[in-house]
Amino acid sequence: MSSLSYRSSSPDRWVKPKAYSDASLRYQQHGKILPMEEPGFFARLFGAR
């Protein structure tokens, strides 16, 4: 058996979370928030939200 182990100098991603970014920076980077489901036919027809 091998006794080799992997060590990294930087911590894992889950140990070091992302830095905070406010909503305006998120909007500039990713654009507006879109719904997960596209509106149906009648919602588009009557402009329901």
Secondary structure, DSSP 4 states (H G I P E B T S, - for coil): --------SSPPTTTSPPPP--HHHHHHHH-S---SS---HHHHHHT--
